Amino acid sequence: MPTYQLRVNGRTEAVTAPADMPLLWVLRDLLGLTGTKYGCGTGQCRSCTVHLDGDPVFSCLVRVDSVGTRPVTTIEGLSDGGLHPIQRAWLEEEVVQCGYCQPGQIMTAVALLRQHPDPSDQQIDDAMSPVLCRCGTYNRIRKAIRRTARGEGS
């Protein structure tokens, strides 16, 4: 099996894995980064969203051999020491219920705010609605994103 030098959350990690192993399983099983969730395995639920070179991707669909030197950011790597502003807003708006989709929701929200620092409700809905939330906290998710865009919160 080949060994890959992956740049994950600012650190270089050597992993030995089959070339076709999904990045999701590299992160969870080989690197112990279990914040990224397995939902459907087909890119439909988007719970496994991570950033690859700053762009949101579904880690269940990304083969480890396709990552190369592009940096990977997981939910664990969003912020150095402390919570990312979107994570604080998530808490302040009490978004989390079961919490399973939250890493995918948060990683998608961060990418949205990077692209649109002051998104409209339609932009929020368009970006966030594909990330499946069984608890239906979409209104609180929108509030948390708006709060972050306004720079509100602790």
TATATA-V363088 format. One record per pair of residues at least 24 apart in sequence whose C-alpha atoms are under 8 Angstrom apart, sorted by the first residue. I is the first residue (numbers start at 1). GAP is how many residues later the second one is. Records with the same first field share a line. If there is no record, write none. Layout:
I->GAP ; GAP
This chain:
4->60 ; 61 ; 64
5->63 ; 64
6->61 ; 62 ; 63 ; 64 ; 65 ; 66
7->62 ; 63 ; 64 ; 65
8->63 ; 64 ; 65 ; 66 ; 69
9->62 ; 63 ; 64 ; 65 ; 67 ; 68 ; 69
10->61 ; 63 ; 67
17->47
18->46
19->44 ; 45 ; 46
20->43 ; 44 ; 45
21->42 ; 43 ; 44
22->37 ; 38 ; 39 ; 40 ; 41 ; 42
23->36 ; 37 ; 38 ; 39 ; 40 ; 41
24->24 ; 35 ; 36 ; 38
25->35
26->38
33->41 ; 43
35->39 ; 40 ; 41 ; 68
36->38 ; 39 ; 67 ; 68
37->63 ; 64 ; 66 ; 67
44->86 ; 87
45->85 ; 86 ; 87
46->55 ; 58 ; 59 ; 84 ; 85 ; 86
47->53 ; 54 ; 55 ; 56 ; 57 ; 58 ; 84 ; 85
48->55 ; 56
49->54 ; 55 ; 56 ; 58 ; 59
50->24 ; 25 ; 54 ; 57
51->56
54->57
55->56
56->51 ; 52 ; 55
74->33
75->28 ; 31 ; 32
85->63 ; 68
86->24 ; 58 ; 59 ; 62
88->65 ; 66
89->55 ; 56 ; 58 ; 59 ; 63 ; 64
90->51 ; 54
92->52 ; 61
93->47 ; 48 ; 50 ; 51
94->46
95->42 ; 45 ; 46 ; 49
96->41
97->38 ; 40
98->37
101->30 ; 31 ; 32
104->27
105->26
109->36
113->32 ; 36
117->32
118->28 ; 31 ; 32
119->27 ; 30
